[in-house]
Amino acid sequence: MASKTRRWKQTVTLLAFVFPALLFYAVFLLASAFGGIWYSFTDWNGLNPIYKWVGFGNYIEALTGDPVFLNSVGFTLKYVVCIVVFQNLIALGLAILIESRGRGKAWFRTIFFMPNMMSMIIGGFMWLFIFTKVLPYIAEHTLLHALDQSWIGDPRFSFIAIMIVSLWGGAGYLMVIYLAALQGVPQSLKEAAAIDGAGSFQTLRNITLPMIYPAITIGLFVTLNSSFKAFDVIYALTGGGPGRATQVLALNIYEEAFKMSNRFGYASAKAMILFLFVFLVTLIQLWVMKKREVEV
């Protein structure tokens, strides 16, 4: 009886500590999320208290009659693939390079992680100044004439500019994850591989990578989710331009709801399409990676 009373008191105490955060989460996140689902089936403009129920009309229009939205889907997929591949490769490469150093690891960790501590809106405006002012100046006064490009006005170079800023801002966070995983690889396994005649690349491929596979799963999960929801870098750097050549889904939804037509219900339907797509892709990715972890 006493043990049951003690457990009940512990449960009540735990709930008392959790309740404020849970209430805050429910009011400001869950309520707005369910509200967005409801409004996605209406023609609400965000201000008028009177609106009509349109069913799946918003979803049908977005998927069949909105070429701007479909173009943003294509650009977003292109951006996601590049970010997932290059950001994980760069982060893993930096982690391996830093872990192999005998001294100065703390300095390198700090230097590469620092961009992640900065707001990407500020980082985007800073890089906008670099692309429009600094690089043309360097090209004019040096032999590096290739730097003088229309980094923001040309869709080909604007995508490269977006990738540079995104990789600069996100690789450091993944690097810390991979560093923690690399430090958990037993040194004895590496020494045994070296005794057996394995080279650095063979040790990396056959021992290190299989041992850090859970970290790779986390890295892919993080980059998939963040890249699908990319907004701040592109908003600060190109604004979706030139024209709408670099408009991602989040920026398209933002413009639909608040800047272009104030079609809040239609924008909510687009947001739900984005959510369902990210949810499906994430489930597939986790299933594939977890299956691969078991095989390894």
N, C-alpha and C positions, 0 to 999 in steps of 0.2 A: 504493500500500500504506500509506504513511504517513497519507494522508488518511482511509482507512478506519479505521485504528487510532485516529486523532484523533476521528473521529465516534463510534466505539464507546466511547471513554473519556467523551465528552460525554454519550452516552446513559446510561451507567452512573452518572455523576455526577448527572444529572438524576433518574434513578430513585431514587438514594440519598436525595436531598432530598425527593422526593415520597412515598416509601414510608411514613414515619411518619404523615403525614396520611391517606394512602390506607388504611393499616391501621386507624387510628382511625375513619375513615368506614365501612369495611367492617364492623367489629365492632359499632359502636354505632348504625349506621343501616341498612345493607343487611341485616345478619343479623336485626335486629328486624323489618324490613319483610317479609322472606320468612317469618319466623316468624309474623307477623300473617296473612299469606295462608294459611299452613297451618292455623292455629287457627280461621280463619273457617269452615272446613269441619268443625269439631268442636264438642262441647258443653262444652269446658273452662271451669271456673269461675275460673281464675286461680291456684288453689292446689293442687288435687288432682292428683297426678301421673297418675291414671287418668282417661281420658276416652274418649268414643266418637266415631267418624267419622259425621257426619250429612249429608255431601254438601252439596247446595245448599239444605238445609232452612232454614238460618239466613237465606239470601238471600230465599227464598220467604216466610218469616214476616215479614221486615222490609218487603217490598214489598206484601204482601197482607193481613197479619194484625196489623199494629202501627199503629193510628191515631195514637198519640203521635208515632211516627217520621215518619209522613206529614205530620202537622201541622207538625213541625219543618222538614221539607223545604219546605213552603209558606212558612213564615216566613223561612227562609233565603233563598229566591229573592226574596222581597219586599225583604229587607235588602240582598241583593247588587245588585239593580237600582238601588235608591236610592243606595247607596254609590258604585257605578261612575259613575253620572250626576253626582251632586252633588259628590262629592269631586274628580273631574277638572275640573268646571266651576269650582269654588271655587279649586282649585290653579292652574288656568290664568289665572283672573281676577287672583289675587294676583300671579302672575308677571308678567303684563302691566302691572299697576299699579306694581309695584316697578321694573320695567325702564324704565318711562316717567319715573321720577323722576330728577332730575339729581343730587340729593344724598341722603344718608342710606340708600342701598341696603343697606349692610352691617347697619345697625341693624334695618331691617325684615326682612331675611332671617333674622337671629338671633331676633327676636321670634316670627315665625311658625313657625320650625323648632324652637324650644325644646320644645313639647309632645311632639315625636317622640323627644326624648332621655329622656323620663320613662317608666318602666314603666307600661303601661296598667292594670295592677292597682291601682297607687297612684293613677293618674289617675281610675280608676273610683270608688274609695272617696272621693277628694276631691270629685268631682262628685256623689256620693251625698249627701255632707254639704251641698253647695250646694242640691241639689234638695229635700232634706227639712228643712233648717234655714234657709239663707240666703234663698232665694226667698220662703218664707212670711213671714219677718221683714220683708223689703223690701215685700211686698204689704200687710202690716199697717200699716206706718208711712209709706206713700206712697200715691199714687193708682193705682199699678200693681197693681190687684187681680187682674188676669188671671194674674199669676205664681203665685198661690196655687191650685195644682192638685195633684191626686194624681199626681205625676210618676212614681212608682214603682208605686203600687197600681192604677192604671187602665191597661188595655192600650193604649188610644189614646195616652195621654200617655207611657207607658213607652217606646213605640217612638220617639216624638219625642226623648225623653231619650237613648236609645241612639244615635240618629242624631247628635245634637248632640255627644256625647262622641266618637263615632267620627270625625266630620268634624274636630273639634278636634285629635284626636291624629294623624290621617293626612294631612291636607291639606298640611302643611308639607313632608313628604318629597317628595310629587309636585311641589310648588312649585319645589323645587331642581332637579328634572329639567327642568321646563319653562323655568326661568330659563336653564339651560345651553343649551337648544335655542334660545331667543330670542336669546341672545348670538351664536349662530352664523348668524343671518339677516343677509345682507349689507346694510349701511346704504345702499349705492348703489341697491339695488332699491327701498327705501322712498322715497329721494329722487327716483328716476325716476318712481315712482307719484305722488308729490306734484306733480311738475312737470306730469304729464299730467292733473292735476285730480282725482285720487282722494282721497276723504276717509279719515278714520281707520278707519271700519268697512270700507270697500272694501279698504283696504290690508291690514287684518287678515284679511279673508275670502279675498282672492285671492292674497296674497303670504305673509303670516306663517304662517297655518295650514297651507298646503301644504308650506312649508319645514320645519315642525316635526312633520310627520306621523309620522316614526319615533319621536319622543318621545311622541306621543299613543298609539302602539301600545304602547310600554313602560308608559305610565300605565294603560291599560286592562288590560294583562296583570297588573300589580302589584295593582291594586284587585280584579280578578276573583279572583285566588288568595287574597289576604288576607281578603277578605270571605266567601268560602266557608268559610274556616277560622277565622272569628271565634270567639273564646272568652273572652279575658280581660276585655274591656270588659263583656260581658253578664253574665259570672260575678260580677264585682265590683259591678255596678250593680243588677241585678235578680235574679240567680241563676236566670234563666229564667222568673221569675214576672211578674205574679201568676198563681199556678197554674203552668201551662206555656205561657202565652200568648206569651212572648218567648224560647222555647227554640230555639236554633239546633242544627244537626246535630252540631257538635263537643261541645256541652254535653250533648246527648242521648246521644252515644256515651260520654262520660265518666261520666254517671250510670248507664248500663247496665253498665259495666265495674266501677266502683268504689264506687258509692253505693247503688243500688237493689237489684239482684238478683245482682250479681257474675257475670254471664254474659259472661265474657271472650270466648268464641268468638263469641257472638252480636254483641257489640260490635265485634269484629274484622270481621265480615261487614258491619256498617253502615259501618265505616271504609273498607272496600274499595269499597262502593257510592259513598261520597263521593269517594274517589280517582278512580274511573273516570268519575264525572260531571264532576269538575273537569278531568280530563285531556281529556275529549271537548270540553267547552266551550272550554277553552284552545286546543285545536287549531283549532276552528272560528274562534275570534276571531283567532288569528294568521294563518290562511289568508285571512280576509276583509280584515284590515288590510294584510297584505302585498300582496294583489292591488290594494287601493286605493292603496297607495304607488306601485306600478308605473304605475297609470293617471294619478296626479297627476304 
